[in-house]
Structures are given as structure tokens and as C-alpha cells.
Amino acid sequence: MQYDERRDAAYCHTYLKALQSGMLTSLNSVSAFTKNGFSNWKNATEKKKGFQKHESSDSHMETIARYVTALSAIYYLNDMH
């Protein structure tokens, strides 16, 4: 997570990086953690809400898998040269 103090909102760092690199389309992402930012602080740390809900979502898990796979490939290619 990364926090934008000006907007008082949290964003999923991995989501943002995946969107920027084209690994994830905005259709597959949750706008509360990308475009709009998450700012429902009352529910942020409650079980099965907020951050925990996002971290266990299918879209977050898919993003993590794609991002880690891409990074692994980049490191592998860099090691070959």
C-alpha cells in the first residue's frame, strides 16, 4: 500500500505498477485501490473489509502473480547478460 497524504487515500502499489506496465487493465482492478484511492478509514482494518478484503480478492492475487512472474523474468534475463 502507498498513502497519498494530499488525498488522504491509500493505493495498492502493486495494482498501480501493474496498470502502468500494462499487466492489468483498469477493468480488472478495483478503483478504490487505483483510480480513487481507498479512504474508508472506519473499515480499513476490519476483518473481511478494507485492506484485508482487497488483499484476498481474486484481482489482487492475480495482479501479484503477474507482477512477480514479470519481475522474475526480468531478473532472469538480466542475469543472463
PyMOL commands that set and color helices and strands:
alter all, ss='L'
color gray80, all
select helices_A, chain A and resi 13-20+26-28+31-33+50-55+58-80
alter helices_A, ss='H'
color red, helices_A
select strands_A, chain A and resi 2-4+9-11
alter strands_A, ss='S'
color yellow, strands_A
deselect
rebuild
show_as cartoon
